[in-house]
Amino acid sequence: MATDQSDGSGIRVPPLENTAFFSIEADDDYVRIEQSLGNQVLYTPEEARDIAQSILDAVDEASHE
């Protein structure tokens, strides 16, 4: 789901006041990720893990720079 930015063409991070609000919670057999921007709200557990892993990978990469 997330794109690999390892080639150095990282995504520009917008100022905090311009970021989308999001809320994450379980919803039966799905993970509900509500965002103030975007349409999709239900993700399979595998998709949610992919999103979470992408976030953790970016944190790890930023911590090493």
mmCIF file as Biopython writes it, N, C-alpha, C and O atoms, coordinates in Angstrom:
data_model
#
loop_
_atom_site.group_PDB
_atom_site.id
_atom_site.type_symbol
_atom_site.label_atom_id
_atom_site.label_alt_id
_atom_site.label_comp_id
_atom_site.label_asym_id
_atom_site.label_entity_id
_atom_site.label_seq_id
_atom_site.pdbx_PDB_ins_code
_atom_site.Cartn_x
_atom_site.Cartn_y
_atom_site.Cartn_z
_atom_site.occupancy
_atom_site.B_iso_or_equiv
_atom_site.auth_seq_id
_atom_site.auth_asym_id
_atom_site.pdbx_PDB_model_num
ATOM 1   N N  . MET A ? 1  ? 0.814   -1.180 0.000  1.0 0.0 1  A 1 
ATOM 2   C CA . MET A ? 1  ? 0.000   0.000  0.000  1.0 0.0 1  A 1 
ATOM 3   C C  . MET A ? 1  ? 0.863   1.251  0.000  1.0 0.0 1  A 1 
ATOM 4   O O  . MET A ? 1  ? 0.580   2.190  -0.744 1.0 0.0 1  A 1 
ATOM 5   N N  . ALA A ? 2  ? 1.875   1.283  0.791  1.0 0.0 2  A 1 
ATOM 6   C CA . ALA A ? 2  ? 2.769   2.439  0.823  1.0 0.0 2  A 1 
ATOM 7   C C  . ALA A ? 2  ? 3.816   2.289  -0.263 1.0 0.0 2  A 1 
ATOM 8   O O  . ALA A ? 2  ? 4.129   1.179  -0.694 1.0 0.0 2  A 1 
ATOM 9   N N  . THR A ? 3  ? 4.348   3.405  -0.695 1.0 0.0 3  A 1 
ATOM 10  C CA . THR A ? 3  ? 5.366   3.357  -1.736 1.0 0.0 3  A 1 
ATOM 11  C C  . THR A ? 3  ? 6.754   3.388  -1.114 1.0 0.0 3  A 1 
ATOM 12  O O  . THR A ? 3  ? 6.956   3.967  -0.046 1.0 0.0 3  A 1 
ATOM 13  N N  . ASP A ? 4  ? 7.691   2.771  -1.781 1.0 0.0 4  A 1 
ATOM 14  C CA . ASP A ? 4  ? 9.069   2.726  -1.314 1.0 0.0 4  A 1 
ATOM 15  C C  . ASP A ? 4  ? 9.768   4.009  -1.720 1.0 0.0 4  A 1 
ATOM 16  O O  . ASP A ? 4  ? 9.914   4.281  -2.912 1.0 0.0 4  A 1 
ATOM 17  N N  . GLN A ? 5  ? 10.199  4.796  -0.758 1.0 0.0 5  A 1 
ATOM 18  C CA . GLN A ? 5  ? 10.865  6.066  -1.020 1.0 0.0 5  A 1 
ATOM 19  C C  . GLN A ? 5  ? 12.363  5.958  -0.760 1.0 0.0 5  A 1 
ATOM 20  O O  . GLN A ? 5  ? 13.017  6.973  -0.519 1.0 0.0 5  A 1 
ATOM 21  N N  . SER A ? 6  ? 12.920  4.743  -0.804 1.0 0.0 6  A 1 
ATOM 22  C CA . SER A ? 6  ? 14.322  4.527  -0.448 1.0 0.0 6  A 1 
ATOM 23  C C  . SER A ? 6  ? 15.292  5.137  -1.451 1.0 0.0 6  A 1 
ATOM 24  O O  . SER A ? 6  ? 16.494  5.182  -1.189 1.0 0.0 6  A 1 
ATOM 25  N N  . ASP A ? 7  ? 14.796  5.611  -2.598 1.0 0.0 7  A 1 
ATOM 26  C CA . ASP A ? 7  ? 15.678  6.199  -3.599 1.0 0.0 7  A 1 
ATOM 27  C C  . ASP A ? 7  ? 16.017  7.657  -3.290 1.0 0.0 7  A 1 
ATOM 28  O O  . ASP A ? 7  ? 16.677  8.326  -4.085 1.0 0.0 7  A 1 
ATOM 29  N N  . GLY A ? 8  ? 15.563  8.150  -2.132 1.0 0.0 8  A 1 
ATOM 30  C CA . GLY A ? 8  ? 15.875  9.515  -1.746 1.0 0.0 8  A 1 
ATOM 31  C C  . GLY A ? 8  ? 14.861  10.541 -2.204 1.0 0.0 8  A 1 
ATOM 32  O O  . GLY A ? 8  ? 15.017  11.730 -1.926 1.0 0.0 8  A 1 
ATOM 33  N N  . SER A ? 9  ? 13.831  10.105 -2.899 1.0 0.0 9  A 1 
ATOM 34  C CA . SER A ? 9  ? 12.815  11.046 -3.376 1.0 0.0 9  A 1 
ATOM 35  C C  . SER A ? 9  ? 11.662  11.134 -2.388 1.0 0.0 9  A 1 
ATOM 36  O O  . SER A ? 9  ? 10.497  11.129 -2.784 1.0 0.0 9  A 1 
ATOM 37  N N  . GLY A ? 10 ? 11.987  11.216 -1.099 1.0 0.0 10 A 1 
ATOM 38  C CA . GLY A ? 10 ? 10.987  11.200 -0.042 1.0 0.0 10 A 1 
ATOM 39  C C  . GLY A ? 10 ? 9.867   12.197 -0.245 1.0 0.0 10 A 1 
ATOM 40  O O  . GLY A ? 10 ? 10.014  13.193 -0.953 1.0 0.0 10 A 1 
ATOM 41  N N  . ILE A ? 11 ? 8.762   11.913 0.383  1.0 0.0 11 A 1 
ATOM 42  C CA . ILE A ? 11 ? 7.597   12.775 0.298  1.0 0.0 11 A 1 
ATOM 43  C C  . ILE A ? 11 ? 7.826   13.990 1.192  1.0 0.0 11 A 1 
ATOM 44  O O  . ILE A ? 11 ? 8.253   13.841 2.337  1.0 0.0 11 A 1 
ATOM 45  N N  . ARG A ? 12 ? 7.548   15.189 0.684  1.0 0.0 12 A 1 
ATOM 46  C CA . ARG A ? 12 ? 7.670   16.414 1.467  1.0 0.0 12 A 1 
ATOM 47  C C  . ARG A ? 12 ? 6.605   16.405 2.554  1.0 0.0 12 A 1 
ATOM 48  O O  . ARG A ? 12 ? 5.431   16.167 2.271  1.0 0.0 12 A 1 
ATOM 49  N N  . VAL A ? 13 ? 7.000   16.657 3.774  1.0 0.0 13 A 1 
ATOM 50  C CA . VAL A ? 13 ? 6.077   16.660 4.902  1.0 0.0 13 A 1 
ATOM 51  C C  . VAL A ? 13 ? 5.457   18.047 5.015  1.0 0.0 13 A 1 
ATOM 52  O O  . VAL A ? 13 ? 6.178   19.035 5.152  1.0 0.0 13 A 1 
ATOM 53  N N  . PRO A ? 14 ? 4.109   18.133 4.957  1.0 0.0 14 A 1 
ATOM 54  C CA . PRO A ? 14 ? 3.467   19.441 5.068  1.0 0.0 14 A 1 
ATOM 55  C C  . PRO A ? 14 ? 3.512   19.953 6.496  1.0 0.0 14 A 1 
ATOM 56  O O  . PRO A ? 14 ? 3.728   19.170 7.421  1.0 0.0 14 A 1 
ATOM 57  N N  . PRO A ? 15 ? 3.312   21.255 6.697  1.0 0.0 15 A 1 
ATOM 58  C CA . PRO A ? 15 ? 3.250   21.798 8.056  1.0 0.0 15 A 1 
ATOM 59  C C  . PRO A ? 15 ? 2.138   21.104 8.843  1.0 0.0 15 A 1 
ATOM 60  O O  . PRO A ? 15 ? 1.144   20.666 8.263  1.0 0.0 15 A 1 
ATOM 61  N N  . LEU A ? 16 ? 2.306   21.006 10.146 1.0 0.0 16 A 1 
ATOM 62  C CA . LEU A ? 16 ? 1.363   20.281 10.990 1.0 0.0 16 A 1 
ATOM 63  C C  . LEU A ? 16 ? -0.071  20.762 10.818 1.0 0.0 16 A 1 
ATOM 64  O O  . LEU A ? 16 ? -0.992  19.945 10.807 1.0 0.0 16 A 1 
ATOM 65  N N  . GLU A ? 17 ? -0.280  22.062 10.684 1.0 0.0 17 A 1 
ATOM 66  C CA . GLU A ? 17 ? -1.650  22.569 10.583 1.0 0.0 17 A 1 
ATOM 67  C C  . GLU A ? 17 ? -2.329  22.176 9.281  1.0 0.0 17 A 1 
ATOM 68  O O  . GLU A ? 17 ? -3.541  22.351 9.151  1.0 0.0 17 A 1 
ATOM 69  N N  . ASN A ? 18 ? -1.582  21.646 8.304  1.0 0.0 18 A 1 
ATOM 70  C CA . ASN A ? 18 ? -2.170  21.233 7.028  1.0 0.0 18 A 1 
ATOM 71  C C  . ASN A ? 18 ? -2.335  19.720 6.909  1.0 0.0 18 A 1 
ATOM 72  O O  . ASN A ? 18 ? -2.700  19.228 5.841  1.0 0.0 18 A 1 
ATOM 73  N N  . THR A ? 19 ? -2.078  18.988 7.960  1.0 0.0 19 A 1 
ATOM 74  C CA . THR A ? 19 ? -2.195  17.535 7.883  1.0 0.0 19 A 1 
ATOM 75  C C  . THR A ? 19 ? -3.626  17.106 8.169  1.0 0.0 19 A 1 
ATOM 76  O O  . THR A ? 19 ? -4.400  17.848 8.773  1.0 0.0 19 A 1 
ATOM 77  N N  . ALA A ? 20 ? -3.966  15.907 7.730  1.0 0.0 20 A 1 
ATOM 78  C CA . ALA A ? 20 ? -5.308  15.372 7.927  1.0 0.0 20 A 1 
ATOM 79  C C  . ALA A ? 20 ? -5.431  14.751 9.314  1.0 0.0 20 A 1 
ATOM 80  O O  . ALA A ? 20 ? -4.502  14.109 9.805  1.0 0.0 20 A 1 
ATOM 81  N N  . PHE A ? 21 ? -6.580  14.948 9.932  1.0 0.0 21 A 1 
ATOM 82  C CA . PHE A ? 21 ? -6.911  14.275 11.184 1.0 0.0 21 A 1 
ATOM 83  C C  . PHE A ? 21 ? -7.220  12.826 10.867 1.0 0.0 21 A 1 
ATOM 84  O O  . PHE A ? 21 ? -7.806  12.538 9.823  1.0 0.0 21 A 1 
ATOM 85  N N  . PHE A ? 22 ? -6.843  11.909 11.739 1.0 0.0 22 A 1 
ATOM 86  C CA . PHE A ? 22 ? -7.252  10.529 11.554 1.0 0.0 22 A 1 
ATOM 87  C C  . PHE A ? 22 ? -7.527  9.869  12.891 1.0 0.0 22 A 1 
ATOM 88  O O  . PHE A ? 22 ? -6.988  10.266 13.925 1.0 0.0 22 A 1 
ATOM 89  N N  . SER A ? 23 ? -8.386  8.845  12.848 1.0 0.0 23 A 1 
ATOM 90  C CA . SER A ? 23 ? -8.777  8.073  14.016 1.0 0.0 23 A 1 
ATOM 91  C C  . SER A ? 23 ? -8.704  6.603  13.625 1.0 0.0 23 A 1 
ATOM 92  O O  . SER A ? 23 ? -9.164  6.226  12.547 1.0 0.0 23 A 1 
ATOM 93  N N  . ILE A ? 24 ? -8.133  5.770  14.488 1.0 0.0 24 A 1 
ATOM 94  C CA . ILE A ? 24 ? -7.958  4.348  14.171 1.0 0.0 24 A 1 
ATOM 95  C C  . ILE A ? 24 ? -8.627  3.513  15.251 1.0 0.0 24 A 1 
ATOM 96  O O  . ILE A ? 24 ? -8.374  3.709  16.440 1.0 0.0 24 A 1 
ATOM 97  N N  . GLU A ? 25 ? -9.495  2.567  14.833 1.0 0.0 25 A 1 
ATOM 98  C CA . GLU A ? 25 ? -10.148 1.668  15.780 1.0 0.0 25 A 1 
ATOM 99  C C  . GLU A ? 25 ? -10.601 0.407  15.061 1.0 0.0 25 A 1 
ATOM 100 O O  . GLU A ? 25 ? -10.749 0.397  13.839 1.0 0.0 25 A 1 
ATOM 101 N N  . ALA A ? 26 ? -10.822 -0.663 15.833 1.0 0.0 26 A 1 
ATOM 102 C CA . ALA A ? 26 ? -11.307 -1.923 15.281 1.0 0.0 26 A 1 
ATOM 103 C C  . ALA A ? 26 ? -12.781 -1.785 14.914 1.0 0.0 26 A 1 
ATOM 104 O O  . ALA A ? 26 ? -13.536 -1.098 15.601 1.0 0.0 26 A 1 
ATOM 105 N N  . ASP A ? 27 ? -13.189 -2.445 13.821 1.0 0.0 27 A 1 
ATOM 106 C CA . ASP A ? 27 ? -14.582 -2.432 13.374 1.0 0.0 27 A 1 
ATOM 107 C C  . ASP A ? 27 ? -14.894 -3.812 12.810 1.0 0.0 27 A 1 
ATOM 108 O O  . ASP A ? 27 ? -14.681 -4.070 11.625 1.0 0.0 27 A 1 
ATOM 109 N N  . ASP A ? 28 ? -15.402 -4.702 13.669 1.0 0.0 28 A 1 
ATOM 110 C CA . ASP A ? 28 ? -15.647 -6.102 13.319 1.0 0.0 28 A 1 
ATOM 111 C C  . ASP A ? 28 ? -14.349 -6.722 12.805 1.0 0.0 28 A 1 
ATOM 112 O O  . ASP A ? 28 ? -13.356 -6.752 13.533 1.0 0.0 28 A 1 
ATOM 113 N N  . ASP A ? 29 ? -14.336 -7.217 11.565 1.0 0.0 29 A 1 
ATOM 114 C CA . ASP A ? 29 ? -13.141 -7.873 11.018 1.0 0.0 29 A 1 
ATOM 115 C C  . ASP A ? 29 ? -12.253 -6.912 10.239 1.0 0.0 29 A 1 
ATOM 116 O O  . ASP A ? 29 ? -11.370 -7.344 9.498  1.0 0.0 29 A 1 
ATOM 117 N N  . TYR A ? 30 ? -12.482 -5.611 10.403 1.0 0.0 30 A 1 
ATOM 118 C CA . TYR A ? 30 ? -11.707 -4.607 9.696  1.0 0.0 30 A 1 
ATOM 119 C C  . TYR A ? 30 ? -11.091 -3.631 10.686 1.0 0.0 30 A 1 
ATOM 120 O O  . TYR A ? 30 ? -11.403 -3.646 11.876 1.0 0.0 30 A 1 
ATOM 121 N N  . VAL A ? 31 ? -10.225 -2.798 10.177 1.0 0.0 31 A 1 
ATOM 122 C CA . VAL A ? 31 ? -9.671  -1.699 10.956 1.0 0.0 31 A 1 
ATOM 123 C C  . VAL A ? 31 ? -10.218 -0.421 10.326 1.0 0.0 31 A 1 
ATOM 124 O O  . VAL A ? 31 ? -10.025 -0.178 9.135  1.0 0.0 31 A 1 
ATOM 125 N N  . ARG A ? 32 ? -10.894 0.385  11.122 1.0 0.0 32 A 1 
ATOM 126 C CA . ARG A ? 32 ? -11.458 1.642  10.627 1.0 0.0 32 A 1 
ATOM 127 C C  . ARG A ? 32 ? -10.423 2.740  10.818 1.0 0.0 32 A 1 
ATOM 128 O O  . ARG A ? 32 ? -10.015 3.039  11.940 1.0 0.0 32 A 1 
ATOM 129 N N  . ILE A ? 33 ? -10.005 3.335  9.710  1.0 0.0 33 A 1 
ATOM 130 C CA . ILE A ? 33 ? -9.078  4.463  9.738  1.0 0.0 33 A 1 
ATOM 131 C C  . ILE A ? 33 ? -9.812  5.628  9.095  1.0 0.0 33 A 1 
ATOM 132 O O  . ILE A ? 33 ? -9.863  5.745  7.871  1.0 0.0 33 A 1 
ATOM 133 N N  . GLU A ? 34 ? -10.375 6.481  9.928  1.0 0.0 34 A 1 
ATOM 134 C CA . GLU A ? 34 ? -11.113 7.636  9.423  1.0 0.0 34 A 1 
ATOM 135 C C  . GLU A ? 34 ? -10.145 8.800  9.273  1.0 0.0 34 A 1 
ATOM 136 O O  . GLU A ? 34 ? -9.324  9.072  10.149 1.0 0.0 34 A 1 
ATOM 137 N N  . GLN A ? 35 ? -10.266 9.478  8.136  1.0 0.0 35 A 1 
ATOM 138 C CA . GLN A ? 35 ? -9.373  10.584 7.821  1.0 0.0 35 A 1 
ATOM 139 C C  . GLN A ? 35 ? -10.197 11.800 7.411  1.0 0.0 35 A 1 
ATOM 140 O O  . GLN A ? 35 ? -11.247 11.660 6.783  1.0 0.0 35 A 1 
ATOM 141 N N  . SER A ? 36 ? -9.730  12.967 7.758  1.0 0.0 36 A 1 
ATOM 142 C CA . SER A ? 36 ? -10.439 14.165 7.327  1.0 0.0 36 A 1 
ATOM 143 C C  . SER A ? 36 ? -10.265 14.394 5.828  1.0 0.0 36 A 1 
ATOM 144 O O  . SER A ? 36 ? -11.049 15.119 5.217  1.0 0.0 36 A 1 
ATOM 145 N N  . LEU A ? 37 ? -9.256  13.789 5.243  1.0 0.0 37 A 1 
ATOM 146 C CA . LEU A ? 37 ? -9.035  13.825 3.800  1.0 0.0 37 A 1 
ATOM 147 C C  . LEU A ? 37 ? -9.018  12.396 3.289  1.0 0.0 37 A 1 
ATOM 148 O O  . LEU A ? 37 ? -8.405  11.536 3.921  1.0 0.0 37 A 1 
ATOM 149 N N  . GLY A ? 38 ? -9.657  12.114 2.188  1.0 0.0 38 A 1 
ATOM 150 C CA . GLY A ? 38 ? -9.676  10.771 1.622  1.0 0.0 38 A 1 
ATOM 151 C C  . GLY A ? 38 ? -11.013 10.093 1.856  1.0 0.0 38 A 1 
ATOM 152 O O  . GLY A ? 38 ? -11.787 10.513 2.716  1.0 0.0 38 A 1 
ATOM 153 N N  . ASN A ? 39 ? -11.287 9.042  1.088  1.0 0.0 39 A 1 
ATOM 154 C CA . ASN A ? 39 ? -12.585 8.379  1.133  1.0 0.0 39 A 1 
ATOM 155 C C  . ASN A ? 39 ? -12.575 7.038  1.855  1.0 0.0 39 A 1 
ATOM 156 O O  . ASN A ? 39 ? -13.546 6.703  2.534  1.0 0.0 39 A 1 
ATOM 157 N N  . GLN A ? 40 ? -11.514 6.272  1.726  1.0 0.0 40 A 1 
ATOM 158 C CA . GLN A ? 40 ? -11.497 4.910  2.275  1.0 0.0 40 A 1 
ATOM 159 C C  . GLN A ? 40 ? -11.404 4.947  3.795  1.0 0.0 40 A 1 
ATOM 160 O O  . GLN A ? 40 ? -10.577 5.670  4.352  1.0 0.0 40 A 1 
ATOM 161 N N  . VAL A ? 41 ? -12.263 4.158  4.477  1.0 0.0 41 A 1 
ATOM 162 C CA . VAL A ? 41 ? -12.202 4.100  5.932  1.0 0.0 41 A 1 
ATOM 163 C C  . VAL A ? 41 ? -11.998 2.693  6.470  1.0 0.0 41 A 1 
ATOM 164 O O  . VAL A ? 41 ? -11.502 2.536  7.585  1.0 0.0 41 A 1 
ATOM 165 N N  . LEU A ? 42 ? -12.368 1.658  5.707  1.0 0.0 42 A 1 
ATOM 166 C CA . LEU A ? 42 ? -12.191 0.288  6.189  1.0 0.0 42 A 1 
ATOM 167 C C  . LEU A ? 42 ? -11.036 -0.382 5.472  1.0 0.0 42 A 1 
ATOM 168 O O  . LEU A ? 42 ? -10.963 -0.390 4.244  1.0 0.0 42 A 1 
ATOM 169 N N  . TYR A ? 43 ? -10.132 -0.947 6.266  1.0 0.0 43 A 1 
ATOM 170 C CA . TYR A ? 43 ? -8.963  -1.640 5.739  1.0 0.0 43 A 1 
ATOM 171 C C  . TYR A ? 43 ? -8.926  -3.032 6.332  1.0 0.0 43 A 1 
ATOM 172 O O  . TYR A ? 43 ? -9.306  -3.223 7.487  1.0 0.0 43 A 1 
ATOM 173 N N  . THR A ? 44 ? -8.472  -4.008 5.558  1.0 0.0 44 A 1 
ATOM 174 C CA . THR A ? 44 ? -8.285  -5.340 6.118  1.0 0.0 44 A 1 
ATOM 175 C C  . THR A ? 44 ? -7.167  -5.263 7.148  1.0 0.0 44 A 1 
ATOM 176 O O  . THR A ? 44 ? -6.367  -4.327 7.117  1.0 0.0 44 A 1 
ATOM 177 N N  . PRO A ? 45 ? -7.095  -6.229 8.062  1.0 0.0 45 A 1 
ATOM 178 C CA . PRO A ? 45 ? -5.989  -6.225 9.010  1.0 0.0 45 A 1 
ATOM 179 C C  . PRO A ? 45 ? -4.624  -6.198 8.313  1.0 0.0 45 A 1 
ATOM 180 O O  . PRO A ? 45 ? -3.691  -5.564 8.807  1.0 0.0 45 A 1 
ATOM 181 N N  . GLU A ? 46 ? -4.503  -6.874 7.179  1.0 0.0 46 A 1 
ATOM 182 C CA . GLU A ? 46 ? -3.230  -6.889 6.458  1.0 0.0 46 A 1 
ATOM 183 C C  . GLU A ? 46 ? -2.896  -5.505 5.915  1.0 0.0 46 A 1 
ATOM 184 O O  . GLU A ? 46 ? -1.746  -5.072 5.985  1.0 0.0 46 A 1 
ATOM 185 N N  . GLU A ? 47 ? -3.895  -4.810 5.372  1.0 0.0 47 A 1 
ATOM 186 C CA . GLU A ? 47 ? -3.664  -3.460 4.865  1.0 0.0 47 A 1 
ATOM 187 C C  . GLU A ? 47 ? -3.280  -2.510 6.002  1.0 0.0 47 A 1 
ATOM 188 O O  . GLU A ? 47 ? -2.394  -1.670 5.843  1.0 0.0 47 A 1 
ATOM 189 N N  . ALA A ? 48 ? -3.951  -2.648 7.144  1.0 0.0 48 A 1 
ATOM 190 C CA . ALA A ? 48 ? -3.634  -1.798 8.300  1.0 0.0 48 A 1 
ATOM 191 C C  . ALA A ? 48 ? -2.214  -2.075 8.792  1.0 0.0 48 A 1 
ATOM 192 O O  . ALA A ? 48 ? -1.499  -1.147 9.171  1.0 0.0 48 A 1 
ATOM 193 N N  . ARG A ? 49 ? -1.799  -3.348 8.791  1.0 0.0 49 A 1 
ATOM 194 C CA . ARG A ? 49 ? -0.418  -3.681 9.184  1.0 0.0 49 A 1 
ATOM 195 C C  . ARG A ? 49 ? 0.585   -3.056 8.224  1.0 0.0 49 A 1 
ATOM 196 O O  . ARG A ? 49 ? 1.644   -2.586 8.641  1.0 0.0 49 A 1 
ATOM 197 N N  . ASP A ? 50 ? 0.247   -3.052 6.931  1.0 0.0 50 A 1 
ATOM 198 C CA . ASP A ? 50 ? 1.127   -2.458 5.928  1.0 0.0 50 A 1 
ATOM 199 C C  . ASP A ? 50 ? 1.279   -0.957 6.175  1.0 0.0 50 A 1 
ATOM 200 O O  . ASP A ? 50 ? 2.381   -0.415 6.090  1.0 0.0 50 A 1 
ATOM 201 N N  . ILE A ? 51 ? 0.169   -0.295 6.479  1.0 0.0 51 A 1 
ATOM 202 C CA . ILE A ? 51 ? 0.213   1.137  6.787  1.0 0.0 51 A 1 
ATOM 203 C C  . ILE A ? 51 ? 1.072   1.381  8.022  1.0 0.0 51 A 1 
ATOM 204 O O  . ILE A ? 51 ? 1.941   2.252  8.027  1.0 0.0 51 A 1 
ATOM 205 N N  . ALA A ? 52 ? 0.813   0.589  9.080  1.0 0.0 52 A 1 
ATOM 206 C CA . ALA A ? 52 ? 1.566   0.752  10.328 1.0 0.0 52 A 1 
ATOM 207 C C  . ALA A ? 52 ? 3.058   0.492  10.110 1.0 0.0 52 A 1 
ATOM 208 O O  . ALA A ? 52 ? 3.898   1.224  10.634 1.0 0.0 52 A 1 
ATOM 209 N N  . GLN A ? 53 ? 3.386   -0.539 9.345  1.0 0.0 53 A 1 
ATOM 210 C CA . GLN A ? 53 ? 4.792   -0.866 9.102  1.0 0.0 53 A 1 
ATOM 211 C C  . GLN A ? 53 ? 5.469   0.242  8.305  1.0 0.0 53 A 1 
ATOM 212 O O  . GLN A ? 53 ? 6.634   0.556  8.548  1.0 0.0 53 A 1 
ATOM 213 N N  . SER A ? 54 ? 4.752   0.834  7.360  1.0 0.0 54 A 1 
ATOM 214 C CA . SER A ? 54 ? 5.306   1.943  6.578  1.0 0.0 54 A 1 
ATOM 215 C C  . SER A ? 54 ? 5.610   3.131  7.468  1.0 0.0 54 A 1 
ATOM 216 O O  . SER A ? 54 ? 6.634   3.793  7.299  1.0 0.0 54 A 1 
ATOM 217 N N  . ILE A ? 55 ? 4.722   3.407  8.421  1.0 0.0 55 A 1 
ATOM 218 C CA . ILE A ? 55 ? 4.968   4.498  9.363  1.0 0.0 55 A 1 
ATOM 219 C C  . ILE A ? 55 ? 6.193   4.194  10.219 1.0 0.0 55 A 1 
ATOM 220 O O  . ILE A ? 55 ? 7.057   5.054  10.395 1.0 0.0 55 A 1 
ATOM 221 N N  . LEU A ? 56 ? 6.271   2.975  10.751 1.0 0.0 56 A 1 
ATOM 222 C CA . LEU A ? 56 ? 7.416   2.593  11.589 1.0 0.0 56 A 1 
ATOM 223 C C  . LEU A ? 56 ? 8.722   2.618  10.798 1.0 0.0 56 A 1 
ATOM 224 O O  . LEU A ? 56 ? 9.754   3.031  11.327 1.0 0.0 56 A 1 
ATOM 225 N N  . ASP A ? 57 ? 8.691   2.182  9.539  1.0 0.0 57 A 1 
ATOM 226 C CA . ASP A ? 57 ? 9.887   2.215  8.702  1.0 0.0 57 A 1 
ATOM 227 C C  . ASP A ? 57 ? 10.372  3.652  8.505  1.0 0.0 57 A 1 
ATOM 228 O O  . ASP A ? 57 ? 11.573  3.917  8.552  1.0 0.0 57 A 1 
ATOM 229 N N  . ALA A ? 58 ? 9.433   4.580  8.283  1.0 0.0 58 A 1 
ATOM 230 C CA . ALA A ? 58 ? 9.803   5.981  8.104  1.0 0.0 58 A 1 
ATOM 231 C C  . ALA A ? 58 ? 10.385  6.559  9.389  1.0 0.0 58 A 1 
ATOM 232 O O  . ALA A ? 58 ? 11.324  7.354  9.347  1.0 0.0 58 A 1 
ATOM 233 N N  . VAL A ? 59 ? 9.824   6.159  10.535 1.0 0.0 59 A 1 
ATOM 234 C CA . VAL A ? 59 ? 10.361  6.616  11.835 1.0 0.0 59 A 1 
ATOM 235 C C  . VAL A ? 59 ? 11.778  6.110  12.006 1.0 0.0 59 A 1 
ATOM 236 O O  . VAL A ? 59 ? 12.663  6.868  12.403 1.0 0.0 59 A 1 
ATOM 237 N N  . ASP A ? 60 ? 12.007  4.836  11.711 1.0 0.0 60 A 1 
ATOM 238 C CA . ASP A ? 60 ? 13.344  4.267  11.832 1.0 0.0 60 A 1 
ATOM 239 C C  . ASP A ? 60 ? 14.332  4.974  10.916 1.0 0.0 60 A 1 
ATOM 240 O O  . ASP A ? 60 ? 15.454  5.283  11.318 1.0 0.0 60 A 1 
ATOM 241 N N  . GLU A ? 61 ? 13.906  5.230  9.674  1.0 0.0 61 A 1 
ATOM 242 C CA . GLU A ? 61 ? 14.787  5.895  8.714  1.0 0.0 61 A 1 
ATOM 243 C C  . GLU A ? 61 ? 15.107  7.318  9.172  1.0 0.0 61 A 1 
ATOM 244 O O  . GLU A ? 61 ? 16.251  7.761  9.079  1.0 0.0 61 A 1 
ATOM 245 N N  . ALA A ? 62 ? 14.117  8.015  9.655  1.0 0.0 62 A 1 
ATOM 246 C CA . ALA A ? 62 ? 14.332  9.391  10.135 1.0 0.0 62 A 1 
ATOM 247 C C  . ALA A ? 62 ? 15.231  9.419  11.348 1.0 0.0 62 A 1 
ATOM 248 O O  . ALA A ? 62 ? 15.993  10.368 11.532 1.0 0.0 62 A 1 
ATOM 249 N N  . SER A ? 63 ? 15.156  8.389  12.185 1.0 0.0 63 A 1 
ATOM 250 C CA . SER A ? 63 ? 15.971  8.331  13.405 1.0 0.0 63 A 1 
ATOM 251 C C  . SER A ? 63 ? 17.438  8.111  13.082 1.0 0.0 63 A 1 
ATOM 252 O O  . SER A ? 63 ? 18.306  8.468  13.878 1.0 0.0 63 A 1 
ATOM 253 N N  . HIS A ? 64 ? 17.727  7.525  11.920 1.0 0.0 64 A 1 
ATOM 254 C CA . HIS A ? 64 ? 19.106  7.237  11.540 1.0 0.0 64 A 1 
ATOM 255 C C  . HIS A ? 64 ? 19.752  8.360  10.760 1.0 0.0 64 A 1 
ATOM 256 O O  . HIS A ? 64 ? 20.954  8.318  10.500 1.0 0.0 64 A 1 
ATOM 257 N N  . GLU A ? 65 ? 18.983  9.357  10.384 1.0 0.0 65 A 1 
ATOM 258 C CA . GLU A ? 65 ? 19.532  10.456 9.562  1.0 0.0 65 A 1 
ATOM 259 C C  . GLU A ? 65 ? 20.117  11.544 10.421 1.0 0.0 65 A 1 
ATOM 260 O O  . GLU A ? 65 ? 20.619  12.540 9.899  1.0 0.0 65 A 1 
#
